[in-house]
């Protein structure tokens, strides 16, 4: 059973941080952090609908221009989430270019910024046709619960201390819909795009007594076939519903008690935790000065949060010759506890 979310770190652990999560059977992806994006193809970048930026240090944000350049001239809405002053930083990047030609674009490309503050979310929209100058005052909503909610998943966040506010994120799938391919064959139904709509209807709790139309094109590309089923009956025959995934992403963070507590609460019960491990425990004081964590701290936090698996990233270049030591230190801490 392949999970709906397919996560992968964009770069090696010594390079810019970034997590790309592709949606199985959909032309859609989420991105966590905007470091160097050269490892992603244009096809990958075009799938991105939402980006979650921990903070705007260069190694977490330099890829913003790359992504915008790919999306220019397309009908696309790109949502970006970031910490305090995020809107100002986005405006600074956008104002560095001359947009005198965009009035001729036929497409409607917009960037929607969601700035996460301690108790509020500020949302502003920047339209390409308006030369990325926001026309309205920000919409301000209280920060409570998820920062993004869709029928199939939600994203939560917490604010960590990295000498500046730094966000950490958790992606939680409400539940997972697995399709029984043998049952599909028995009903004479192909695997295809219709399954995305079928799963969406499950997430949106469609009335089981209503009809659901399965529509596909035959191999000749000219013949369209339709079959109609009672929705609840089709769900019962081809779908198995189980607990969804939880994926947590923790980047730069000082090793403080408050940060520890916030990380454990956010990551609790994660199936997969991506967590920074910049230094070894024997250089803990250096980690403190730079507001980063050690590999041992990462392992302990993973254990306290009860995660099933964790992966380290964001190693200091000083360990390029001994990355395995960081992995071993974290693994030992995870297995032994404190």
N, C-alpha and C positions, 0 to 999 in steps of 0.2 A: 504494500500500500504506500504509494508515494504521497508525501504531504503536499498541501496546497502551496505553502511558501517554500521557495528554494533559495536559501540565503548563501551568499559567498562573500568573503572579504575581497575587495577589489585588488589590493596590493599585498606584497609580502609584509611581514610584521615590522620591518625596518623602514618601510616607506609610508607615504601619507595614509592616514586612516580612512576607511570608507567601507560600508556594508551595502551590497546590492541584493535586494530580495525580489526575485521574479515570481509572478503568480502562475502556477501550473495551468496550462490550457487557456491562458489569457495573454493578450498583448499588453501587459501592464506590469509595472515594477515600482517599488519604493526604494529610496536611497537614504542612507544614514551617513551624514557628513559628506562634504564636497571638496575633498582633497584632489590630488592629481587623478584625472579620469581617463588617462591614456589607455588603460587596460580594458576599458569598455568600448564596444563597437557603437557606431551610430545607431544601429538597430536596437541595441540595449538602451541607449540614451533616450530614444524616441518613446520607449515604453514607460518612462518615469512620469508619474503623476504627482507624487508628493516627495519632498525632500525634508529631512529632519536634521538640522545643523546643531551640533552641540555648542559650538562657539566659533568666533570668527578669527581665530589665529590662522595664519596663512596656510598651514598644512591641513587645515580642516575646511578651507573655504576657497582655495585657489581655483577650484574647478567650476566655480559659478559661471565664469565667462564662457567656458567650453560648452556647458549645458545650454546656456541662453543662445549661443551662436547656432547650435544644432536646431533649436526650436523656432528660430526666427522665420517668419513667412509661413507659419503653419497655424491651422486652427487648433489651438491648444491652450489649456489653462494649467499653469504650473503653480502648485501650492508649496510654499517654503515656510518652515517653522524654525524659529531661532530664539535666542535669549534676549534679554534687555538690550535696547539700542540696535536691535537687528534691522529694523526699518531704515534707520539712519545709515547703517553700513551698506545695505542694498542700494539705497539712493545714491550713495557715494560712488559705488561701482558703475551704476547705470549712467550717472551724469558724466562719466569720463569719456563717453563716446558721443559722436555727432549722429543724430537720428533724423537728418533732414530728408532721407529717402523713404522713410516708413509710411508716409502718407499715401504712397502709391500701392502699398500692399493690399491685396484683396482679402487676405486672411486675418483672423482675429486672434492674436496671441496676447495673453494676459498673464501677469505674474501676481499672485495673491500672497501677501506676506502676513504671517501670523506671529506676532512678537509675544513671547511668553514672559510675563513678569511674575512677581511673587504671588499676587492675588488676582491678576487680570490677564486677558488675552486681547491684544490690539491687532485689528485686521485692516489692512489697506490693500487696494488694488491698483496695479500699474499696467496700463494698456499700451501695447506697442504703437497703436495708431495715435496715441496722445504723447508720443515720444517718451514714454515711461515716466510721465509726470502725473502723480496721483491727483485726481480732481476733487476728492472728497476728504473730509475729516475721518480719522480712523474710527472704526466700530469697536467699542470697548465692551467686553463681556467678562463676567467674573470667571476666574479659573477654578473649576470644580469638576472633578472626574476626568474623563478622557479629553484630550485635545483634538482627537479625530474619532468619529464614530460612523461606521458604515454597517449595513446589515450583516456582513460576514466577519468583521473584525473591528478592533478599536486600538488606539495608541494612547498610552499614558506617558507622563513624564514626571521628572523631579528635577529640582535645581541643586546642583552641587557647587562646591567651592573650589575653584582653580585659580584663585586670586581675582578672578572675575567670575560672574555667573556662568556656569557650564551645565547644559542640559544632559540628562540621561533619559533613554526612551525604552519602553516596552511595547511590543506588538503582540496582541492577544487575539487569536482566532476564536470566534464564538463557539463554533463546533466544526467538525470536519465531515464533509460529504464524500464518501468513497463510492465509486460506480462499479457495479458488478458487471464485468464485460461479458461473462457467460450468459447472464440474464439478458443483456442487450442483444446478443446473437439469437437467443431463443425468441425474442420479440421481433427480430429482423430489423434492428435499429443499428446504425453506424455510430462510431465515435465521431464527434464533430463539434462545431461551434455551438450547436443547440444545447449542449450540455452546460455551457456557461450560463445561459438563460435559465435552464432547469435548476441549477444550483442556486442562482439568485432568487428564484421563486421560493425555494425552500427557506433560504435565509430571511426572506420577506414574509414568510408564513402565509403563503397563498392558501386560500380556502381549498381543502382537499376535494370538495365536491365539484369544483370548477373544472373545465376542460383545459388540457395542455396540448398544444400542437407541436409535434416534432416535424421539422422541415429540413430537408437536405437536398443537395444536387447529386444526381448520379454521375458516374465517372465520365460520361460523355460531355458533361458540363452544360447540357441543354435541357435535360429532363429534371424537373423538380418533383420530389415526392413528399407527401404529407400524410401523417398518421395522427389521429386524435385519441387521447387517453384521458380518463378521469385522473386528475392530478394526484390525489391521494393513492390511487391504485398503482400509478407509475412509480411513485416514491417507494411504496412497499416492495415492489418487484425488483427495482434496480439500484436502490440507494441504501447504503449503510451509514448511519450517522454516529459519530464518536466524538470524544473530546478533542478540541482544537489545540493547535500549538501555541506556545508562548515563547517569544524570542526577545531578549533584552540586550541593549547595547550601551556599554559604559565606557566613555572615553576619558579624557583628562580629569583627574580628581586628586585632591590632597588626601593624605591618609589621616583623616580626623574622625573623631567619634561621631560627629553629626553626619558626615558623609557616609560613614559605614552604615549607620542606621537607615539613611535614605536609600542607599544602594540595596540593602537586604530587603527592605519593604517593597521596593520596585521590582526586584528580580525574583522574589519568592515564588518557588514552584516552576521556574522557567524550564522549558525543554532544552533550550540552548542559550547560553550566556556568552556574549562577546565582551571581553573586559581587557582594559589596558594593563600592561605590566612593564613599566618603563625601566625599572631598576631591580637589582638583586637586594635581598634583605640586608646584606653586609654594607650596603650603601644607602641605608634607610635615611640617614641625615641629609644626604644629597637629594633624595627623593622628596623629603619634606621641604627643602629650600626651593625646589622647582615645582612644588604642588602636584606631584605625581605619586603613584602607588608602586609598591614593590610586587614582585611575583608572588611572594608568600602571602601578602595581604589579599591579592586577587584570589588565591586558592582558598583562603579562609572564608572570604565573603561568599564565594561560590558554594561552599559547604553550608554556611549558616543560612543561605537563601534556599537550600534544598534543591539546587538545579540538577538536572540529569546529566548535562554535558556543558563544558565551557571551553572557549578558545581564546587564546591570548593574542594580543596585537600591540602595536605601538612600542616596540623595543627601542631603548637607547642604542645609538650606533656603537657605543663602547663594547656591546656584547655580540657584535657581528661574528666573532670567531667562536662564540660559545652559546648560541641561542638555546641549545638543548638544556643548559643549566637553568635558564629561566623556566622552561617547561617543567623540568624535574622539581624545582623548588615549589612551583605552584601545585603540581600534582601531589607532592608529599604533604603540603599543607591541607589540601582538599581531603586527602585520605585520613590524616591524623587529627584534623581539627585545629584547636589553638596550639 
